[in-house]
Amino acid sequence: MIELHNFSIGYESRKLLDNVNAAINAGSLTALIGRNGSGKSTLLRAIAGLNSKYTGNIVIDGLDITKINTHELAHRLAFVNTQRTRIANLTCLQLVGLGRTPYTDWIGRLSTKDTEAVEKALEAVGMQEYSRRTLDTMSDGECQRVMVARALAQDTPVILLDEPTSFLDLPNRYELCVLLGKLAHELNKCVLFSTHELEIAMRMCDNIVLVDNPHLHIMPTDEMRKSGLIERLFGKIVI
Ligand SMILES: Nc1ncnc2c1ncn2[C@@H]1O[C@H](COP(=O)(O)OP(=O)(O)OP(=O)(O)O)[C@@H](O)[C@H]1O
């Protein structure tokens, strides 16, 4: 699980979150929502150990992330960001194989178990046919699914995803959320993803984390629906 203790973050000009205390549980699929520029990516990057300009504590599975090294963190947490990955000559198989880095020897040789994990991850996102394709020959949506496969191959108890559905068409968005839900419910993972798709968040997630600067509200989805907070931030919408 992810815990935030007395957590504050922002940039010189603006405090985004102030003195937040929150817990995001294992075994649940949680959507992170909020208006543009509210700080969703900033929060995810901090939890992933990529932005240390915060005060307070971030605790993953009982350990403060500042007390563990990047190798140990990579065993606990996988992060999928929205940046386009278009490395020429890198195949899907190689990219997803990078997810196994925390488990391989110093030259990154994949064992049979690693190769199986890579193949299983590609299959889970429906990209097994693309394993030999290079990323520069693929669409944004295809690349995004392969990036999710890399996180699956990493096989961590916590998975963070920054707008993982942004390049996907409607069926693929739902399919990805179903997959993330399965990972949370069947493998007891803590899955947190940011999204602007309120409908998907409200229909498919167990919990919602809402950035309401400088506060962070965390509630089961039903409770959030009834709270009136979403209407207050986003206006009257049907979800
Ligand atoms: N490196 C930075 N330096 C200064 N300000 C920044 C920096 N990165 C982001 N910001 C600002 O911090 C705020 C939060 O940005 P962030 O990208 O975390 O928001 P977000 O909720 O993910 O936005 P969106 O929904 O538009 O993707 C924004 O106002 C942004 O302009």
The ligand as an SDF file (V2000), in Angstrom:
LIG
                    3D

 31 33  0  0  0  0  0  0  0  0999 V2000
    8.9890   21.5080  -13.2580 N   0  0  0  0  0  0  0  0  0  0  0  0
    8.0020   22.3710  -12.9600 C   0  0  0  0  0  0  0  0  0  0  0  0
    8.2950   23.6260  -12.5210 N   0  0  0  0  0  0  0  0  0  0  0  0
    7.3200   24.5000  -12.1890 C   0  0  0  0  0  0  0  0  0  0  0  0
    6.0000   24.2100  -12.2790 N   0  0  0  0  0  0  0  0  0  0  0  0
    5.6500   22.9880  -12.7270 C   0  0  0  0  0  0  0  0  0  0  0  0
    6.6390   22.0020  -13.0850 C   0  0  0  0  0  0  0  0  0  0  0  0
    5.9980   20.8780  -13.4740 N   0  0  0  0  0  0  0  0  0  0  0  0
    4.6770   21.1500  -13.3840 C   0  0  0  0  0  0  0  0  0  0  0  0
    4.4670   22.4010  -12.9450 N   0  0  0  0  0  0  0  0  0  0  0  0
    3.1830   23.0420  -12.6710 C   0  0  0  0  0  0  0  0  0  0  0  0
    2.5960   22.3530  -11.5900 O   0  0  0  0  0  0  0  0  0  0  0  0
    1.2010   22.1910  -11.8010 C   0  0  0  0  0  0  0  0  0  0  0  0
    0.8510   20.7100  -11.7480 C   0  0  0  0  0  0  0  0  0  0  0  0
    1.3640   20.0500  -12.8880 O   0  0  0  0  0  0  0  0  0  0  0  0
    1.0650   18.5260  -13.1670 P   0  0  0  0  0  0  0  0  0  0  0  0
    1.6520   18.1780  -14.4880 O   0  0  0  0  0  0  0  0  0  0  0  0
    1.4840   17.7400  -11.9990 O   0  0  0  0  0  0  0  0  0  0  0  0
   -0.5380   18.5450  -13.2300 O   0  0  0  0  0  0  0  0  0  0  0  0
   -1.5580   17.4370  -13.7880 P   0  0  0  0  0  0  0  0  0  0  0  0
   -2.6750   17.3980  -12.8230 O   0  0  0  0  0  0  0  0  0  0  0  0
   -0.8510   16.1530  -14.0630 O   0  0  0  0  0  0  0  0  0  0  0  0
   -2.0000   18.1430  -15.1330 O   0  0  0  0  0  0  0  0  0  0  0  0
   -2.7320   17.5570  -16.4580 P   0  0  0  0  0  0  0  0  0  0  0  0
   -4.0680   17.0230  -16.0340 O   0  0  0  0  0  0  0  0  0  0  0  0
   -2.8820   18.7870  -17.2900 O   0  0  0  0  0  0  0  0  0  0  0  0
   -1.8360   16.5270  -17.0580 O   0  0  0  0  0  0  0  0  0  0  0  0
    0.8810   22.8630  -13.1080 C   0  0  0  0  0  0  0  0  0  0  0  0
    0.3860   24.1590  -12.8260 O   0  0  0  0  0  0  0  0  0  0  0  0
    2.2240   22.9150  -13.8180 C   0  0  0  0  0  0  0  0  0  0  0  0
    2.2840   24.0520  -14.6620 O   0  0  0  0  0  0  0  0  0  0  0  0
  1  2  1  0
  2  3  1  0
  2  7  2  0
  3  4  2  0
  4  5  1  0
  5  6  2  0
  6  7  1  0
  6 10  1  0
  7  8  1  0
  8  9  2  0
  9 10  1  0
 10 11  1  0
 11 12  1  0
 11 30  1  0
 12 13  1  0
 13 14  1  0
 13 28  1  0
 14 15  1  0
 15 16  1  0
 16 17  2  0
 16 18  1  0
 16 19  1  0
 19 20  1  0
 20 21  2  0
 20 22  1  0
 20 23  1  0
 23 24  1  0
 24 25  2  0
 24 26  1  0
 24 27  1  0
 28 29  1  0
 28 30  1  0
 30 31  1  0
M  END
$$$$
